[in-house]
């Protein structure tokens, strides 16, 4: 069974009835419920299409945070072969929120960096809910340096509410680590292809998302601060997060129109968690196409194009 969001109640009610009918038919084979189930399944499709065709920014935020949404580990499992994770920043410790390493993507050697949130209590605690500490960003820097040295394209998958704001992280230079990671993204001479697969929160996201191409899944969000954080700052009331989400222009459509991202990867009706395999495969196709654009470019050209891309954002609004 799915975890339903509050605006999905009509879908929840219909699928609940389908579940009951299937259970009834399983208990008594003389009862034929196939016709009624077919009608209800049609109504579910229609309800999902109607609801998901007009999601507002706050509803998209909820979809981006859905607990069953595919995470980095799901993308890595399906898209990568020979994935060799690299641990530690060689300065302090290992940070499990950021996963990084070397792999083959459709036969091509690449470096991979991404945030992993975890999918149950144990793994969420292990990965700190995808909120990295300084050592996570310093690990990302180490992997980017290695990729640059050996001429490996970099693929980054972004899914974080933001960098970890704890006292220990601040003491170890959280802001400096994020700045250095962003700087490294700008300086490497290999292509960086970034995809926001869920939440792209603040500096915690941009630290590994400063790419030659930046894409978002249809129902992902990308913002300088979470809607709750913005509402707390602006109105001293985190309950106004819905209003903040609308005003901040955090959806893929908004950011494509503003020129912040390069493209939108469509999701199945009902969100990526409804059909994760198709979303991951579609993401893989987009990454492959983007990498092909830079196959014949020299390193200096790749770096110059990336820098110019970010200098141009907002210039012609």
Helices and strands as residue ranges (DSSP letters): G 6-8, H 9-27, H 34-52, H 57-64, H 72-79, E 80-85, E 98-105, E 108-115, H 121-126, G 128-130, H 134-150, E 153-160, H 167-171, H 174-187, E 192-201, H 202-209, E 213-217, E 221-223, H 227-235, G 238-240, H 241-248, H 252-257, E 263-265, G 272-274, H 276-293, H 299-312
